[in-house]
Amino acid sequence: MSGIFYITTPIYYVNAEPHIGHAYTTIVADTFNRFNILRGMDSFFLTGTDEHGDKIAEAAKANGVSPKDYVDKISQKFRDTWPTLMISNDYFIRTTDPEHVATVQRILDLVNNKGDIYFSEYEGKYCVGCERFYSDRELADGKCPDHLKEPEIRKESNYFFRMSRYQDWLIDHIKKNPDFIRPERYKNEVLAFLREPLEDLCISRPKTRLSWGITLPFDENFVTYVWFDALINYISAIGYPEEPAFQKYWPHAQHLIAKDILKPHGIYWPCMLKSAGVEPYRHLNVHGYWNINKNKMSKSVGSVVRPLDLVGVYGVDAFRFFLMREMTFGLDSDFSEEALVSRINSDLANDLGNLVSRSISMILKYYNGDLPVSGKLSDSDNRLRDHAVSVIDSYESFMSGTEFHKALMAVWEIVSGLNKYIDEQQPWVLAKNDHDRLATVMFHIYQGLRIVSALIWPVMPGAAETIQKQLKLPVTGSKLTLDILRKWGADKPVGTLEKSPNLFPRVELENKQSPAVDTPCKKAIDPIKPLIDFETFQKVDLRVGTVLSAEPIPKSKKLLKLTVDLGENEPRIIVAGIAEKISPDDIISRQITVVANLEPVKLMGVESHGMVLAASHDKSFSLIVPASAITSGSSIR
């Protein structure tokens, strides 16, 4: 596939050092960028730092340095962090760059000359942390929803952008382009906000109060409001308006942001572009929060995870994999070190690491590291090949639609399939009595690994390239692309395979005391029920299902209506009594264990065709789920 792709992160505000929220957004952008390189596209990836405004001036003062010295120091920390996380951005912009300053002033002149800027007095509720005014309906119990502080009342004479002039146009544009803002919940959130009259945007601050900013080109007594300055980085970085890069990349622009800055990107920015005569971006991709103890990670409330601390312990590939696999893009997710270790041990050490190690070891043992030629194919060989190639299409669809966790689940179907293929074909037995069959099996294992190594490259570039080096394959992103991957056997090793190191050693959490062992139970465990014979147990059909949708059942506090994929022609409706333990958003896309042959029963008027398995004791609750992704409908034996 050929084409052009342009991805941006928000430019990060330099009032604090990089944390896991910054890392996640940038890793998603890097993954998106690498994925499009894997597709054979001309891709450009932008990130940078936002360096003007009230918070910067306050932070510099608190540190006893000038704003310029302060932003130079913190911006460099962001620039230094990204290579450590294997971030491969093409350009790093700073809003103090002279080229950016000139572009902001040029846009201001354009908008002003169009009659879209006027001078007026305004009084409102201002959050210093967000650097913007809030309406009453945007506040939560009278407080900023992000900083949990009451905004201060400010009254000033300032310049305003006639944003209200573009309200109807923006509503029409969003409705005509349903994937303009995605996931859909955030498009709906913007449209809901636009149902009320859109206020004009205050775009200046008087220098008597704030001098750290870009001076308005038409009034030297004022500086530009930080959002009117910062958003313009997306076009200033690629040479708006004359440079070829702007003409080339801007029509394909995709922004990536967290949901707390949806309003500026979903409303301010399109209106600014329209006023300046620039076509809007193609997609705004919005992700949720990483929570700690159910609360948004925040420096202001003292809950921050520093990414380099984790990378130093667990490795950059494992860290990137956890972030991309654990969070459903668009929804919030809970971070814990225990969950990270669980992912490493299950998905990486047990599944992928074990597969790579034993596969390469067998080729080295049986063929001295030279890939054998495949012989006559069996049905199992064809199934392995066809499934692996078909997963590439699913993977591409999921990645394009920002469903990164599903893309990784699809890759792990290949990983699981290869491990199962090895167990079924038993190469160690074939090595004794059927060398022709052994050659075919090892050839197919190699080709499956080839596909896996490329598909994990956007998320785990280090591990992918290590595997490709061992397999003697070209590095992903140069010669190895999705189109080539679809051709089973198109790539063969150039040279003798290398011995495989232990890619992902198992991890043990140090000084971790389990409450189940060290804390007395508040109530007794349920007693074991009467014994049954094996024949009776065999009648129970347990299968793995994937939750497609979930919704509360009206008038019921306990029941959720789940639509579940069990690998059948149509999904099933299952009513589960778990609503008090897990939210609909948290169970969508997750795999669960289902009693598939239970007689249908009506609950609160909804017919249920199965039962979900879960474990609970006292206040603890856990769904019974597979240790790694597996095909929907797979039997549990």
Helices and strands as residue ranges (DSSP letters): E 4-8, E 12-13, H 20-38, E 42-50, H 54-62, H 67-84, E 91-94, H 98-113, E 117-127, E 132-134, G 136-138, E 152-161, G 163-166, H 167-176, E 181-182, H 184-193, E 201-202, E 204-206, E 215-216, E 219-224, H 226-230, H 233-236, H 244-249, G 250-252, E 253-258, G 259-261, H 262-263, I 264-268, H 269-276, E 283-287, E 290-292, E 295-296, H 307-314, H 316-326, E 333-334, H 337-343, I 344-353, H 354-367, H 379-400, H 404-425, H 427-433, H 435-455, H 461-471, H 482-485, H 515-518, H 534-538, E 542-552, E 560-565, E 572-576, H 584-587, E 591-595, E 601-603, E 606-608, E 611-612, E 614-617, E 620-623
